[in-house]
Each structure stands twice: as C-alpha cells, then as structure tokens.
Amino acid sequence: MREVCAMTGVIFNPKRPGQSIRELKAAGIEGVMFDFGIFAAPAGVLHDRAQEGKKLDLIRKAYEKAMGGFAEEGFMPSIARLPFTNTQTKEEYEEINAMTLKINRDCVKACEEAGVREIIVQPLFAGVESGEEWKVNREFYLALGERCGREDTKLLLTNLCRDVNGHLTRGVCSDGREAAAWIDGLNKEAGRERFGFCLDLGNCNLCGQDIRSMILALGERIRAVVLTENDGHTAARLLPFTSAHSRRSTMDWLGTVRGLREIGFDGYLILETADTTISFSPLLQPYLVPVYKAVLDYFAMQINIERDLKKYAHVALFGAGNMCRNYMKCYGEKYPPLFTCDNNPKLWGTSFDGLEIKDPRELKSLPSDCGVIICNMFYREIEEQLRSMGIENIGYFNDEYMPSFYFDRLKREEGF
C-alpha cells in the first residue's frame, strides 16, 4: 500500500517545492499526488482563443518546471490527477470538453515521461445530457487510452457529485455497479487492463452513499482511495476526523475500512487536506505534516490488519482484556494465538477466553516466525517494552472497525 498526500495540502509553493518536499521526507511521507489542475484550467484557455497556443505552452512549462523541482529532490510522484472543469455552461460544453481532452493528452505524455503510472481522470459532465454520460465519456477515455505509450499506465475513473440548484447529488460514476461496468467495458475495448478506479470518499459523503456497498461493487478495480472529510453538506477537503458533530466524525469510516478490508485493497491512500491546511497560519502548516503521516499510517494499519496477521506462522497476544476478547471473536479461529500475556502478575497462570495468560518474559522464547500482536490501548508503551526485550515482530490489533465485537465490556481493570 502506498501512502501519499495531495499536493494542494502539503506543497505550499508548487513552483519551488523543495522546502515542502524536505518536510514531507522528514515526516516519512513517501510521495505526493501530482495535481495538474494547479497549473491548467481548460475553461480558462477558451477565454482568449487567439492566445490558445501561447497559453497551452505556458501550462506545459509550468507543470514541467514543478516536475523538475520534484526530480531535483529525488521525490518524483507515481500518481497524478489530470485537470478538469467545473463549468456547466451547456452552450460551451463541447469546446470545454474538447479542450479538456487536448490538455489531458499532453498531461498523460508528461506523466509517462516522469514515470507516473497511475493517472486519475475525472469524467466529463459539463453540459452532458442525462443518459448521454457513457457515450460522451467512452469516447473521452478511449482517446486518452490511445495516448498512453506504456503498457503499465493506468487511467483511473473517479466518482463525482452533481450540483442541482445548490444541492449536491450523485453525479457521474457515483453508482458503484455502473462505474464497474464502465471500467470493464473500457478495458474490453482497449484490449488490456488500462482502466481502474479512484474512490473519492469526500464525494461519497456529500452524496450520502453507502460507502461499503460501493467499495464491494467496484472490488479490485479500486486502485486508489482519496482520504478526506466534510460535513456531508459542503464540499471541503478536511483532515479525517476533524469534521465532528456530537463528538463523532460525520464520515462513515466504519463502512470504509470494512469494505477496503473485504476487497483486500492494496493501492494508493491519498490524503487530501487542502482546506484544513489553508486554515492554519503558514507558520504552523509545516507542523501538520507529521499529523498527516500519522493519519495515513492509521488507515493503512486498519485496512491491513488481516494481511499483517498472515505474515506470521504463529501469533501470541499482549493484553488480556476487551480488545483480546474481540480479537478472539473476530480472528481467534482463523489465526489462533499460542497464548496471551499481560503485565498484571495476578493474571499469570489463569485462563482468559480459552487462552493461557503468561508473564511477558515468556515472549522471548517464541520462534522467529511468530508475531506478537498488541491488543491493548497502550500501544506505544507496550511496543517500547517489547523492543527492549529484543522482540521485533510486532503488530497491532484495534477493534474500532471489526465486523463484530462485544458490547458488554469487562468490568475488571485491565493491566498493561
């Protein structure tokens, strides 16, 4: 799984990205999604057709210079998003869509030259009549596919919202089964697996969608997920968990994580936080970058819980409380632990949920192919304890997004 940030939330000066890139590297973030929309607006080119050639040349020079800045820092993007237009003027839509295709073809070429292999392309919708979406976008995507010169370049469709008299409703590619059919149809006509999907969770939330159902409908076609948040009413790009109401996030993170686990998602996690970042003073913005890394790691851990368990021939648990009990309910049969341990000496030698509770020092005698799974909220303290004992195969279990869990919590105080 690749963890990256959208440019608009972390690259504060695209013309001179060096300082921002160094801050990203220091935080451990491995890449960014290069956003061509920062440099190109298809509708803007049409405002002065006499200067079209000059404007297109300036656009190319702008994004090529930015790409050069990334190359100088050894931080080349491997995923990008192409320019799009929000204009819905029916009278001009044919010209706007034609210009979008023209600019996007240039951007695809630039991506391939820079080594970018995953390219997010929003469907055309400006002025497109209801019922004509597939016809218009089929031609658009196939034309872009023909521009690709490499076998491994992937063009990713993505889900949109539609503004109807100020109300956001489901737009193009917002129906999972329909989007899956589009992708399969395009791949069949292209004669190769050229097309995939990027799931924009912000747009899902604005449309009030059942995110898990959409994920399951698209399945392995999903190659990227945009992690962002909003209040369900206003389009915004916020840090996950920051648009809270009644002490809870307004996003369906439960359905998201469960769905991505079920399909075995292993693509790009793209954190998009432009509105959160811009709300902070420029003096404070760099301090957000480590938080962004922590959020990306958190989602990767949650999605990968079962994949991480598969890495080990055997597992032992650390913790003998509610989280241990939920592990046994969800994974105890599929990945049975050898035993569990706890820092509370009073529990040693007793049994909990069918597991013997041992002194943590017993973990030092485990074979090298055994992982220790922390089932306790004091993750950092326990991990530090385990590493001081020379144990390296350490994993986390967290029961926030399990398919089932116990509602009746244990009353006794848990040790750690």
C-alpha positions as CSV (number, residue, x, y, z in Angstrom):
1,M,0.0,0.0,0.0
2,R,1.3,3.4,-1.0
3,E,0.7,6.4,1.4
4,V,0.8,9.8,-0.3
5,C,-0.6,13.3,0.1
6,A,-2.4,15.5,-2.4
7,M,-0.2,18.4,-3.5
8,T,-2.7,21.1,-2.5
9,G,-2.5,20.2,1.2
10,V,1.3,19.9,1.6
11,I,3.2,21.6,-1.3
12,F,2.9,25.3,-0.3
13,N,4.7,26.7,-3.4
14,P,4.4,24.3,-6.5
15,K,7.0,26.5,-8.3
16,R,9.5,26.0,-5.6
17,P,8.6,22.7,-3.8
18,G,12.0,22.0,-2.3
19,Q,11.3,23.0,1.3
20,S,7.9,21.3,1.4
21,I,9.4,18.1,0.0
22,R,12.1,18.1,2.6
23,E,9.4,18.4,5.3
24,L,7.5,15.5,3.8
25,K,10.6,13.3,3.8
26,A,11.4,14.2,7.4
27,A,7.9,13.1,8.4
28,G,8.3,9.8,6.5
29,I,5.7,10.5,3.8
30,E,6.7,8.6,0.7
31,G,5.1,10.7,-2.1
32,V,2.5,13.1,-3.3
33,M,-0.3,13.0,-5.9
34,F,0.8,15.5,-8.6
35,D,-2.2,17.7,-9.4
36,F,-2.1,19.1,-12.9
37,G,-5.2,21.1,-12.1
38,I,-3.0,23.6,-10.2
39,F,-1.4,24.6,-13.5
40,A,-4.2,24.1,-16.0
41,A,-7.8,25.2,-16.3
42,P,-9.4,24.0,-19.6
43,A,-12.1,26.6,-19.4
44,G,-9.6,29.4,-18.8
45,V,-7.8,28.6,-22.1
46,L,-11.0,29.2,-24.0
47,H,-11.5,32.8,-22.7
48,D,-9.0,34.0,-25.3
49,R,-8.8,31.7,-28.2
50,A,-6.4,33.9,-30.0
51,Q,-3.8,33.2,-27.3
52,E,-4.6,29.4,-27.1
53,G,-1.3,28.2,-28.3
54,K,0.6,30.6,-26.0
55,K,-1.5,29.6,-23.0
56,L,-1.0,25.9,-23.6
57,D,2.7,26.4,-23.9
58,L,2.8,28.3,-20.6
59,I,0.8,25.5,-18.9
60,R,3.3,22.9,-20.1
61,K,6.2,25.0,-18.9
62,A,4.6,25.5,-15.5
63,Y,4.0,21.8,-14.7
64,E,7.3,20.7,-16.3
65,K,9.1,23.2,-14.0
66,A,7.3,21.8,-11.0
67,M,8.1,18.2,-12.1
68,G,11.7,19.3,-12.4
69,G,11.6,20.6,-8.8
70,F,10.4,17.1,-7.6
71,A,13.2,15.5,-9.6
72,E,15.9,17.6,-8.0
73,E,14.7,16.5,-4.6
74,G,14.5,12.8,-5.7
75,F,10.8,12.8,-4.8
76,M,9.1,12.0,-8.1
77,P,5.3,11.4,-7.9
78,S,4.0,8.0,-9.0
79,I,0.3,9.0,-9.2
80,A,-1.3,12.2,-10.7
81,R,-4.7,13.8,-11.2
82,L,-5.4,15.5,-14.5
83,P,-7.1,18.9,-15.0
84,F,-10.9,19.1,-15.1
85,T,-13.5,21.8,-15.3
86,N,-16.4,22.6,-13.0
87,T,-18.1,24.7,-15.7
88,Q,-21.6,23.5,-16.7
89,T,-22.4,26.1,-19.4
90,K,-24.3,24.0,-21.9
91,E,-23.6,26.3,-24.8
92,E,-19.8,25.9,-24.4
93,Y,-19.6,22.3,-23.2
94,E,-18.4,20.8,-26.5
95,E,-15.5,23.3,-26.6
96,I,-14.7,22.9,-23.0
97,N,-14.7,19.1,-23.2
98,A,-12.5,19.1,-26.3
99,M,-10.0,21.4,-24.6
100,T,-10.0,19.1,-21.5
101,L,-9.1,16.2,-23.8
102,K,-6.4,18.2,-25.5
103,I,-4.8,19.3,-22.3
104,N,-5.2,15.9,-20.7
105,R,-3.4,14.2,-23.6
106,D,-0.4,16.5,-23.0
107,C,-0.5,15.7,-19.3
108,V,-0.6,11.9,-20.0
109,K,2.5,12.3,-22.0
110,A,4.2,14.3,-19.2
111,C,3.2,11.6,-16.7
112,E,4.7,8.8,-18.7
113,E,7.9,10.7,-19.3
114,A,8.2,11.4,-15.5
115,G,7.5,7.7,-14.6
116,V,3.9,8.3,-13.2
117,R,1.9,5.1,-13.8
118,E,-1.4,5.8,-12.1
119,I,-3.4,8.8,-13.5
120,I,-6.8,10.0,-12.1
121,V,-9.1,11.3,-14.7
122,Q,-12.5,12.8,-13.8
123,P,-15.4,12.0,-16.2
124,L,-16.7,14.7,-18.4
125,F,-20.0,16.2,-17.2
126,A,-20.2,19.8,-18.4
127,G,-23.3,20.1,-20.4
128,V,-23.7,16.4,-20.9
129,E,-27.3,15.4,-21.1
130,S,-28.8,12.8,-18.8
131,G,-28.4,9.4,-20.4
132,E,-25.5,10.5,-22.6
133,E,-22.8,10.2,-19.9
134,W,-21.5,6.8,-21.1
135,K,-21.4,7.8,-24.8
136,V,-19.5,11.0,-24.2
137,N,-17.1,9.5,-21.6
138,R,-16.5,6.3,-23.6
139,E,-15.0,8.4,-26.4
140,F,-13.1,10.6,-24.0
141,Y,-11.4,7.8,-22.0
142,L,-10.6,5.7,-25.1
143,A,-9.0,8.7,-26.7
144,L,-6.8,9.2,-23.6
145,G,-6.1,5.5,-23.6
146,E,-4.8,5.7,-27.1
147,R,-2.4,8.4,-26.0
148,C,-0.8,6.1,-23.4
149,G,2.5,4.7,-24.7
150,R,3.2,2.3,-21.9
151,E,1.5,-1.0,-21.1
152,D,1.5,-0.3,-17.3
153,T,-0.1,3.1,-17.4
154,K,-3.5,3.1,-15.6
155,L,-6.2,5.7,-16.1
156,L,-8.5,5.8,-13.1
157,L,-12.1,7.0,-13.3
158,T,-13.4,8.7,-10.2
159,N,-16.8,9.5,-8.7
160,L,-18.4,12.9,-8.8
161,C,-21.1,15.0,-7.3
162,R,-23.6,17.0,-9.2
163,D,-24.9,20.4,-8.2
164,V,-28.6,20.7,-8.7
165,N,-29.8,24.2,-7.7
166,G,-27.3,24.4,-4.9
167,H,-27.9,20.8,-3.7
168,L,-25.2,18.2,-4.2
169,T,-26.5,14.9,-5.5
170,R,-24.9,11.8,-7.1
171,G,-23.0,12.5,-10.3
172,V,-21.1,10.6,-12.9
173,C,-19.6,7.3,-11.7
174,S,-21.2,7.6,-8.3
175,D,-23.1,4.3,-8.7
176,G,-20.6,1.5,-8.0
177,R,-22.1,-1.1,-10.3
178,E,-22.4,1.3,-13.2
179,A,-18.8,2.5,-12.7
180,A,-17.6,-1.1,-12.6
181,A,-19.5,-1.7,-15.9
182,W,-17.8,1.3,-17.4
183,I,-14.4,0.1,-16.4
184,D,-15.0,-3.4,-17.7
185,G,-16.4,-2.0,-21.0
186,L,-13.4,0.3,-21.5
187,N,-10.9,-2.4,-20.7
188,K,-12.5,-4.7,-23.2
189,E,-12.4,-2.1,-25.9
190,A,-8.8,-1.2,-25.1
191,G,-7.8,-4.8,-25.2
192,R,-5.9,-4.5,-21.9
193,E,-6.4,-3.6,-18.2
194,R,-5.9,0.1,-18.9
195,F,-8.6,1.5,-16.7
196,G,-9.3,1.3,-13.0
197,F,-11.0,3.5,-10.3
198,C,-10.1,6.1,-7.7
199,L,-12.7,6.3,-4.9
200,D,-13.2,9.8,-3.6
201,L,-14.6,9.4,-0.1
202,G,-15.4,13.1,0.2
203,N,-17.8,12.9,-2.7
204,C,-19.3,9.7,-1.4
205,N,-20.1,11.5,1.9
206,L,-21.6,14.5,0.1
207,C,-23.9,12.2,-1.8
208,G,-24.9,10.3,1.3
209,Q,-23.8,7.0,-0.2
210,D,-23.3,3.6,1.4
211,I,-19.6,3.5,1.0
212,R,-19.1,-0.1,1.9
213,S,-21.6,-1.2,-0.8
214,M,-19.8,1.0,-3.4
215,I,-16.4,-0.5,-2.5
216,L,-17.7,-4.0,-2.8
217,A,-19.4,-3.3,-6.1
218,L,-16.1,-2.0,-7.5
219,G,-13.9,-4.6,-5.8
220,E,-10.3,-4.9,-7.1
221,R,-10.9,-2.2,-9.7
222,I,-10.2,0.3,-6.9
223,R,-6.5,1.2,-7.2
224,A,-6.6,4.5,-5.2
225,V,-8.7,6.0,-2.4
226,V,-8.9,9.7,-1.6
227,L,-9.0,10.1,2.2
228,T,-10.7,13.3,3.1
229,E,-13.6,14.6,5.2
230,N,-16.5,17.0,5.0
231,D,-19.7,17.7,6.9
232,G,-21.9,15.9,4.4
233,H,-23.3,19.2,3.0
234,T,-20.5,21.5,2.0
235,A,-17.7,20.4,-0.4
236,A,-14.4,20.7,1.5
237,R,-11.1,18.8,1.8
238,L,-10.5,18.3,5.5
239,L,-8.3,16.1,7.6
240,P,-10.2,12.9,8.6
241,F,-11.9,13.1,12.0
242,T,-11.9,16.9,12.1
243,S,-15.5,17.5,10.9
244,A,-17.1,16.3,14.0
245,H,-20.7,16.6,15.3
246,S,-21.8,15.4,18.7
247,R,-18.3,14.2,19.3
248,R,-18.3,11.9,16.3
249,S,-16.9,12.2,12.7
250,T,-19.6,12.7,10.1
251,M,-17.9,10.2,7.7
252,D,-18.7,6.6,7.5
253,W,-15.2,5.4,8.4
254,L,-16.6,2.1,9.7
255,G,-18.0,1.2,6.3
256,T,-14.9,2.4,4.5
257,V,-12.4,0.4,6.5
258,R,-14.6,-2.8,6.5
259,G,-15.1,-2.5,2.8
260,L,-11.5,-2.0,1.9
261,R,-10.5,-4.9,4.1
262,E,-13.0,-7.2,2.4
263,I,-11.7,-6.5,-1.1
264,G,-8.0,-6.7,0.0
265,F,-7.3,-3.2,-1.0
266,D,-3.5,-2.6,-1.6
267,G,-3.4,0.5,-3.7
268,Y,-2.8,4.2,-3.1
269,L,-4.1,6.0,0.0
270,I,-4.2,9.7,-0.9
271,L,-4.7,12.1,1.9
272,E,-6.3,15.4,0.7
273,T,-6.5,18.1,3.3
274,A,-6.3,21.5,1.4
275,D,-9.0,23.2,3.5
276,T,-7.5,22.0,6.8
277,T,-4.0,23.2,5.8
278,I,-5.1,26.6,4.5
279,S,-7.0,27.4,7.7
280,F,-3.7,27.4,9.6
281,S,-1.1,30.1,9.6
282,P,1.8,29.5,7.2
283,L,4.0,29.4,10.3
284,L,2.0,26.4,11.7
285,Q,1.4,24.5,8.5
286,P,4.6,22.5,8.5
287,Y,3.7,21.1,11.9
288,L,0.7,19.5,10.4
289,V,2.8,17.2,8.1
290,P,3.7,14.7,10.9
291,V,0.0,14.5,11.8
292,Y,-0.9,13.7,8.2
293,K,1.7,10.9,8.2
294,A,0.1,9.5,11.4
295,V,-3.4,9.6,9.9
296,L,-2.1,7.7,6.7
297,D,-0.4,5.1,8.9
298,Y,-3.5,4.7,11.0
299,F,-5.7,3.9,8.0
300,A,-3.1,1.6,6.5
301,M,-2.9,-0.3,9.7
302,Q,-6.6,-0.6,10.0
303,I,-7.1,-1.8,6.4
304,N,-4.1,-4.2,6.6
305,I,-5.0,-5.9,9.9
306,E,-5.7,-9.3,8.4
307,R,-2.9,-9.0,5.8
308,D,-0.4,-8.3,8.7
309,L,-1.6,-11.4,10.6
310,K,-1.0,-13.6,7.5
311,K,2.7,-12.6,7.6
312,Y,3.4,-14.8,10.7
313,A,3.4,-18.6,11.0
314,H,2.2,-18.1,14.6
315,V,1.0,-15.3,16.8
316,A,0.9,-14.5,20.5
317,L,-1.1,-11.7,22.0
318,F,-0.3,-9.0,24.5
319,G,-3.3,-8.0,26.6
320,A,-6.0,-9.8,28.5
321,G,-9.0,-7.5,28.3
322,N,-11.8,-6.4,26.0
323,M,-9.5,-6.0,22.9
324,C,-8.1,-9.5,23.4
325,R,-11.7,-10.8,23.6
326,N,-12.7,-9.0,20.4
327,Y,-9.6,-10.5,18.7
328,M,-10.7,-14.0,19.6
329,K,-14.2,-13.3,18.4
330,C,-13.1,-12.0,15.0
331,Y,-9.8,-13.8,14.3
332,G,-9.3,-16.4,17.0
333,E,-10.4,-19.3,14.9
334,K,-8.6,-18.2,11.7
335,Y,-5.4,-17.0,13.4
336,P,-5.3,-18.9,16.8
337,P,-2.8,-17.4,19.3
338,L,-0.3,-19.6,21.1
339,F,-1.2,-17.7,24.3
340,T,-1.7,-14.1,25.6
341,C,0.3,-12.2,28.2
342,D,-0.3,-9.3,30.5
343,N,1.8,-7.1,32.8
344,N,-0.6,-7.8,35.7
345,P,1.1,-10.6,37.7
346,K,-2.2,-11.5,39.3
347,L,-3.4,-12.8,35.9
348,W,-0.4,-15.1,35.2
349,G,-1.3,-18.7,35.0
350,T,-5.0,-18.0,34.6
351,S,-7.1,-18.5,31.5
352,F,-9.0,-15.9,29.5
353,D,-11.3,-16.6,26.6
354,G,-9.6,-20.0,26.2
355,L,-6.0,-18.6,26.3
356,E,-3.4,-19.1,29.0
357,I,-2.2,-15.7,30.3
358,K,1.6,-15.7,30.7
359,D,4.4,-13.4,32.0
360,P,5.5,-11.2,29.1
361,R,9.0,-12.5,29.6
362,E,7.8,-15.8,28.0
363,L,7.6,-13.9,24.7
364,K,11.4,-14.0,24.4
365,S,11.3,-17.8,23.9
366,L,9.0,-17.5,20.8
367,P,10.3,-18.8,17.4
368,S,11.5,-16.2,14.9
369,D,8.4,-16.7,12.7
370,C,6.0,-15.7,15.5
371,G,4.5,-12.3,15.7
372,V,3.4,-10.5,18.9
373,I,0.0,-8.7,18.4
374,I,-0.7,-5.9,20.8
375,C,-4.3,-6.0,22.0
376,N,-4.3,-3.1,24.4
377,M,-4.8,0.7,24.0
378,F,-1.3,1.4,25.5
379,Y,0.3,0.6,22.1
380,R,3.4,2.8,22.3
381,E,4.3,1.8,25.9
382,I,3.9,-1.9,25.1
383,E,5.8,-1.6,21.8
384,E,8.7,0.1,23.7
385,Q,8.6,-2.7,26.3
386,L,8.7,-5.4,23.6
387,R,11.6,-3.8,21.7
388,S,13.6,-3.5,24.9
389,M,13.2,-7.3,25.2
390,G,14.6,-7.8,21.7
391,I,11.3,-8.6,20.0
392,E,10.9,-7.2,16.5
393,N,7.9,-8.9,15.0
394,I,5.3,-6.6,16.5
395,G,1.7,-6.0,15.2
396,Y,-1.3,-4.0,16.3
397,F,-4.9,-5.1,16.8
398,N,-7.5,-2.5,17.1
399,D,-11.2,-3.3,17.4
400,E,-12.7,0.0,16.2
401,Y,-13.7,-1.3,12.8
402,M,-14.2,-5.0,13.4
403,P,-17.1,-6.9,11.7
404,S,-18.4,-7.8,15.1
405,F,-17.5,-7.0,18.7
406,Y,-18.7,-7.3,22.3
407,F,-21.0,-4.6,23.6
408,D,-20.7,-5.8,27.2
409,R,-17.4,-4.5,28.4
410,L,-15.4,-6.3,31.0
411,K,-15.7,-4.7,34.4
412,R,-12.3,-5.6,35.9
413,E,-9.4,-3.2,35.4
414,E,-7.1,-4.2,32.6
415,G,-3.4,-4.4,33.2
416,F,-0.8,-3.4,30.6
